[in-house]
Amino acid sequence: MDVRCNMRASVALICLAVTLLCGCDQKTVAYGFEIKNVTVNRGYQSIDVHLKQDMSLSQQALEALQHGVALTIRLDLELRNDSNMIVVRREARRFQIHYQALIDRYQLIDEEKETQQTFSRLRHVFAAIDNLDVHVSTGPLPSGNYELRTRIRLEEGLLPAPMQLPAMFSPEWQHDSGWSVWPFKVSV
């Protein structure tokens, strides 16, 4: 009986070790969006937000872009009063990236400013978005503690219809930075 117990324990340990090793063999994700730093400066009935981001596309998103699919990047900003968590203001800003194969250029369209820029490399497009200055009208803000929540993501819902459902479930299309919180204070 001792031999059976030892054998069962050995088999259980081997199974546990294999399970742990298989769980650790995950690929490192080399793409996605991240908000690294946010600074908030108070203006007259507004705030000026400077965002430092890091963005890179997955292989599937790059291939789609190269084959003429426009990609839309959305920046969400949410200003909340820190004492009662009431949302004071919500803003969304969208950027569209197009690849123009005939001239081998990338086009960046800022929907809010209604501007478009053309770049020779995709990294130049991301450099233009990586450091953003956003002006947010807030109206009068009483003094106190506030927090600015930020998120940047690829909008799968604006892809062509046949691509939307697969993109919702594929990890290759998940570029969401997740929400980050940046506290600041308003004083009179």
C-alpha positions as CSV (number, residue, x, y, z in Angstrom):
1,M,0.0,0.0,0.0
2,D,2.9,2.4,0.7
3,V,4.1,2.0,-2.8
4,R,0.7,2.8,-4.2
5,C,0.4,6.0,-2.1
6,N,3.9,7.1,-3.1
7,M,3.1,6.4,-6.8
8,R,-0.1,8.4,-6.6
9,A,1.7,11.3,-4.8
10,S,4.4,11.2,-7.5
11,V,1.9,11.2,-10.3
12,A,0.0,14.1,-8.6
13,L,3.2,16.1,-8.3
14,I,4.2,15.5,-11.9
15,C,0.7,16.6,-13.0
16,L,0.9,19.7,-10.9
17,A,4.4,20.6,-12.2
18,V,3.2,20.1,-15.9
19,T,0.2,22.3,-15.2
20,L,2.3,25.0,-13.7
21,L,4.8,24.9,-16.5
22,C,2.1,25.0,-19.2
23,G,0.5,28.0,-17.4
24,C,3.9,29.9,-17.4
25,D,4.5,29.3,-21.1
26,Q,2.4,32.3,-22.2
27,K,3.7,34.6,-25.0
28,T,4.7,38.1,-24.1
29,V,2.3,40.6,-25.7
30,A,4.4,42.9,-27.8
31,Y,1.5,45.2,-28.8
32,G,-1.2,47.4,-27.2
33,F,-1.8,50.8,-25.9
34,E,-0.6,52.3,-22.6
35,I,-1.0,55.7,-21.0
36,K,2.3,56.4,-19.3
37,N,1.8,59.8,-17.8
38,V,-0.9,62.5,-17.6
39,T,-0.5,66.1,-16.4
40,V,-3.4,68.4,-15.8
41,N,-3.2,72.2,-15.7
42,R,-6.2,74.3,-14.7
43,G,-7.3,77.1,-17.0
44,Y,-10.3,79.4,-17.0
45,Q,-13.3,77.1,-16.8
46,S,-11.2,74.4,-18.4
47,I,-8.4,72.0,-18.0
48,D,-5.5,71.4,-20.3
49,V,-4.4,67.7,-20.3
50,H,-1.1,66.5,-21.6
51,L,-0.9,62.7,-22.2
52,K,2.2,60.6,-22.8
53,Q,1.3,57.3,-24.4
54,D,2.9,54.3,-25.9
55,M,1.1,52.5,-28.8
56,S,1.9,49.6,-31.1
57,L,-0.3,47.4,-33.2
58,S,-0.6,43.7,-33.3
59,Q,0.3,41.8,-36.5
60,Q,-3.3,41.3,-37.4
61,A,-4.1,45.0,-37.0
62,L,-1.0,45.9,-39.1
63,E,-2.0,43.5,-41.9
64,A,-5.6,44.9,-41.9
65,L,-4.2,48.5,-42.1
66,Q,-1.9,47.5,-44.9
67,H,-4.8,46.0,-46.8
68,G,-6.9,49.2,-46.7
69,V,-8.8,48.8,-43.4
70,A,-9.0,52.1,-41.6
71,L,-8.3,51.9,-37.9
72,T,-9.9,54.2,-35.3
73,I,-8.2,54.9,-32.0
74,R,-10.4,56.4,-29.3
75,L,-9.2,58.4,-26.3
76,D,-11.7,58.6,-23.4
77,L,-11.4,61.3,-20.7
78,E,-13.6,61.4,-17.6
79,L,-13.3,64.1,-15.0
80,R,-14.7,63.2,-11.6
81,N,-15.1,65.0,-8.3
82,D,-12.9,63.0,-5.9
83,S,-15.2,63.5,-2.8
84,N,-18.4,62.1,-4.3
85,M,-17.3,60.5,-7.6
86,I,-19.8,62.6,-9.6
87,V,-18.7,62.8,-13.2
88,V,-18.2,66.5,-14.1
89,R,-17.3,66.0,-17.7
90,R,-16.8,63.2,-20.3
91,E,-14.8,63.7,-23.5
92,A,-13.9,61.3,-26.3
93,R,-11.4,62.0,-29.1
94,R,-11.0,59.8,-32.2
95,F,-8.2,59.4,-34.6
96,Q,-8.4,57.4,-37.8
97,I,-5.4,55.9,-39.5
98,H,-5.5,55.0,-43.2
99,Y,-2.8,53.4,-45.3
100,Q,-2.6,54.8,-48.8
101,A,-1.0,52.1,-50.9
102,L,-0.6,54.0,-54.1
103,I,1.6,56.6,-52.5
104,D,2.9,54.4,-49.7
105,R,1.9,56.9,-47.0
106,Y,-0.1,56.8,-43.8
107,Q,-2.8,59.3,-43.1
108,L,-3.8,60.4,-39.6
109,I,-7.2,62.1,-39.3
110,D,-8.1,64.0,-36.0
111,E,-11.9,64.0,-36.1
112,E,-12.2,66.7,-33.4
113,K,-9.9,69.2,-35.1
114,E,-11.0,68.1,-38.5
115,T,-7.3,67.9,-39.6
116,Q,-5.4,65.3,-41.5
117,Q,-1.7,64.7,-41.7
118,T,0.3,62.4,-44.0
119,F,3.4,60.4,-42.8
120,S,5.9,58.2,-44.5
121,R,6.1,55.7,-41.6
122,L,3.6,54.3,-39.1
123,R,5.9,55.1,-36.3
124,H,5.6,58.8,-37.2
125,V,1.8,58.5,-37.0
126,F,2.1,57.1,-33.5
127,A,4.7,59.7,-32.5
128,A,2.1,62.4,-33.5
129,I,-0.5,60.7,-31.1
130,D,2.0,59.6,-28.4
131,N,2.2,63.2,-26.9
132,L,-1.2,64.7,-26.9
133,D,-2.5,68.0,-25.6
134,V,-6.3,68.1,-25.0
135,H,-8.3,71.1,-24.0
136,V,-11.4,70.2,-22.0
137,S,-14.1,72.8,-21.2
138,T,-15.3,72.2,-17.7
139,G,-17.2,75.3,-16.6
140,P,-16.5,76.6,-13.2
141,L,-15.0,74.0,-10.9
142,P,-15.3,74.5,-7.1
143,S,-12.0,74.0,-5.2
144,G,-11.3,70.5,-4.1
145,N,-9.8,67.2,-5.2
146,Y,-10.5,65.8,-8.6
147,E,-9.4,62.8,-10.7
148,L,-9.1,62.4,-14.4
149,R,-9.7,58.9,-15.7
150,T,-8.2,58.1,-19.1
151,R,-8.3,55.2,-21.5
152,I,-7.1,54.7,-25.1
153,R,-8.3,51.8,-27.3
154,L,-8.8,50.5,-30.7
155,E,-12.5,50.6,-31.7
156,E,-13.3,47.2,-33.1
157,G,-16.9,48.3,-33.6
158,L,-15.8,50.7,-36.4
159,L,-14.1,48.0,-38.4
160,P,-15.8,46.7,-41.5
161,A,-18.8,44.5,-40.6
162,P,-17.2,41.1,-41.5
163,M,-14.3,41.9,-39.2
164,Q,-16.1,43.1,-36.1
165,L,-17.2,39.8,-34.5
166,P,-13.8,38.1,-35.0
167,A,-12.0,41.2,-33.7
168,M,-14.2,41.3,-30.5
169,F,-12.9,37.8,-29.5
170,S,-9.4,37.8,-30.9
171,P,-6.6,38.8,-28.4
172,E,-4.8,40.2,-31.5
173,W,-7.3,43.0,-31.6
174,Q,-7.3,43.9,-27.9
175,H,-5.3,47.1,-27.6
176,D,-7.2,48.7,-24.7
177,S,-5.0,50.5,-22.2
178,G,-7.6,50.1,-19.5
179,W,-8.6,53.0,-17.3
180,S,-5.9,54.9,-15.4
181,V,-6.6,57.5,-12.7
182,W,-4.7,60.8,-12.4
183,P,-5.6,62.9,-9.3
184,F,-5.2,66.7,-9.2
185,K,-6.4,69.5,-7.0
186,V,-8.2,72.7,-7.8
187,S,-7.6,75.6,-5.4
188,V,-9.1,79.1,-5.5
